[in-house]
């Protein structure tokens, strides 16, 4: 691919400066844009990437890019510009949208959802993952035109990976 964007997540210890200690292999990606709370413009589309995720409800702390509280998650999400973001890629899903785990519990972030869906200008596409059980699905938050997509591909089973979700975006209108 001509352009590649990577937004790390909770398993990417070598990409999180907080966890780069004690024998963790440092991961350097040189053939893609790695976004850790940053924006990049690709083919006229402004893409913001946020790797942070709330610690799991069962008390397990995230290995990388973990946030211990909703307030910390909101603080991290506060770096998302409220204008001119065409595509938001976050590792964490928003609370209540594509975030249901295998036991039926919501694992998304209320703070992230609040920051993004209350912004002056919403992204046209919001891709996220982390909750593998809800992967491969697209959604629309009530009252918005934003398409939300849980792009998690790992199935947590012997089946391997699910096929990718493809969403075409119009270059002129930047609408999915």
N, C-alpha and C positions, 0 to 999 in steps of 0.2 A: 504494500500500500504506500501511496505517496506521503500520506500524513498519518501519524499514529499518536494517539493521546493515551496516557496511562494515568489512572488515579488509583493509588495504592489503597490497601485496606488493612484489616486487623491481622492478617497473616504475614504482612510485608515488613517484618521487624528490621530488616536491613535497610529500609527506606525511611525509617522514622528516627530522627536524631535523638529522641528520648530513649530509644531502646538500642541504639548502636553502642553497646557496651558488653563486656563479659563474653567475648567470643562470638558475637553475632557477626556473620558475614555481611559486609557492606555491599549493597546492590547498587551498581551504577548502570543506568540505562542511557545509552548514547544514541539510539536510533529512534527515539520518540520524545515527545513533550511530556514530562512528568509533572503533574499538577498537584501541589500540596497547598491548597488555599490560594491558588493563583488563577490568572486568566491568560488565555492565548487566543489569537485570532487565526483561524484556518479557513481559507477560501471565503473570506468575508463573514464568517460566523464566529461570534465571540463565545468561547467555551470556558466555563469556570469549573475547576475540580476541587472537591473537598473530601479528603480521605477519612475524616474522623467518624467514629461510631461510639454509641453509648456502650458502657459495660453491660454484659448480659444480665437479664433479670434474675438468673439463678445465682448471682453473686460472683460469677467468673469475670475477672477483669480482662479487657482486651489486651492482646499481646502488643499491638502497635496501633498508634493513632487513637487510643482509647480516651473517652471522656467519662469521668466518674459521675457527673450530674447533668441534668437538663440545662442548668445555668451555664455550665462549661460548654455544652454543645451549642447553646445559643450564642455564646461569645465567639466560638469558632465560626459559626454560621454567619455571624455579623459581618464577616469579611466578604460575604457575597454581595457584590454591587447590586443595588436595586434597579439600576437602569442599564440597558444595552447588553444584558446577558441573553444570548439566544439559546444556548444549551447549558444546562447545569448537570454535572456528573458528580454525584455524591456516593460514597460507599454506603452510607446509611440511608435507609428509606425514611420517608416521613411517617409519623404515627398514623396508623389506620389505613394506609394505602400500600398494598403489596408487601406488608410486613408481618404476615401471620406465619408463625412457625408450626412445626409438626404437632404441637400440643394445643394449637389454637390460640396461642397468646400473641399479642402485638409486640413487636420488638423494635419498632421505629422510634424516631425522636419527635416528641411534641414540640420541643424548642426549634428544631430544624424546620418542621412544618410551619410553625408560626412565622419565623423569619422570612421564609421564602414565599409563602402564600399570602402574606400581608405586605409584601414589597409593592412599591409604586408601579413597577413594571415586572410582570412575571416572565420567567423564561418560556420559550415556546415548547421546549422539550426538557424534561427532567428524567435522566436515567440514573438508576441506583441499583444496588444489589444487596449483599450481605445476608439476607434471609432467603436461602436457597429454595426453600419449599414453595415460595411464592414467585419464583423466577419464571421468565418466559411470558409474562402477561403485561398488558398495557391498561392504563386507567385514565380517567379524567376526574380531577377534583371538582366537586359540585360548584357551579358558578364560574368556572374558569375555562379557558381555551387551551390551557397547558396540557400536553400529553405527558403522562408519567409512565415510566416503564421500569419494571424490575427485570434487569438484564442478567441476573445470576444464572450461570450456566451449569454449575456442578449440581448433580442430582442427589448427592449423599446416598447413593446406592450402587449396585453393581452395573447400573445402566450407563454410567459414564457421564457425558455431557449432553445437555439438551441443545437443539439447534439455535443459532443466534436469532434474535429479533431484529428485523430490518425495518427502519423507518426512513423513508425518503423525505428530503427537505428541499423545498423550492429555493433556488439561489436568489431569485428576485424578491420574493416576499418573506423569505426565511421561515415560512410556515411548514410544519410537517404535514 
